[in-house]
């Protein structure tokens, strides 16, 4: 039962990671201030998702969750670095 809980928790963190990556702020001031902190949350949720997947159900479920979260984390790292370092004015 406890391993199943960790697998469900890992799926939750995976969904939260995807939703935060797709989040686009509006023009309101408080949302723009919140957006500065939201940039790091997919890394946190991805890390927690991988840890909870490692503690979850063994087998193909564990491997699939770890691979999905890892792929999303690598993709987001690429986008994050391109956005923070790559678009700076020379």
N, C-alpha and C positions, 0 to 999 in steps of 0.2 A: 504494500500500500504506500509506503514512504517513497519507494523508487518511482512509482507511478506519479506521485505528487511532484517530484523533481522534474520528471519528463514534461508534465503539463506546465510547470513553472518555466521550463526552458522554452516551450512553444510560446508562452505569454511574452517572455523577454524578446524572442525573435520577432513577434508581431509588433511589439513596442519599438524595436529598432527600425523596422521597415516604416512604421508610421512616422517616426521622428525624422527619418531621412526624407520622406515625402512632404513634410510640413513646409509650407510657404507662408511667411508672416504677411499680414496686411500692413497698411500704412499707419496703424495706431502706434503711439509712442511706447506704451507699456509692452506691446507685443514685440517691438524691435529690441527693447532692452532684454526681454525674455529670450529672444532668439540668440543672443550672444552666449547664453549659458546652454542652450539646447544643442549647440554644435558638439559638445563633448558627451552628451547623454547617450547617443548610439554606441559609443565605445564602452561606456559603463554597462549599459543593458546587454551588449554583446558579450562582454566578459562574464557577467552574471549568468547569461544564458549558457555559455560554454561550461562554466563550473556546475550549474545545475544539470546540464546534460550528462556530464561525467558522473554525477551522482545518481542519474536516472536509470531507467530500464536498460538492460544490456541487449545487444544484438543490433539489428539493422536500424532500429529507432534511434539509438544512441549515435551511431555513425552518421545517419542522415541529418540529425539535428546539429551535430558538431560541424559537418561539412557545410550545411546551409548557413549557419551563423558565421563560420569562418570566411566563406565567399562574400557575404554581405559586409563583413568587417574590412576585408581587403579592398573591396570596391569603395566603401565609404572612406577608408584611409586615403585612397587615390584621389577621390573627389575633394576631401578635406584639404589635403596638401596642395592640390591644384588651386583651390579657392583661396587659401590663406597665403601661400607662397608664390604661386604662379601668376596671379593677377595683380601683383604690386607694380606700381609705376617705376620705370627705370630711372 
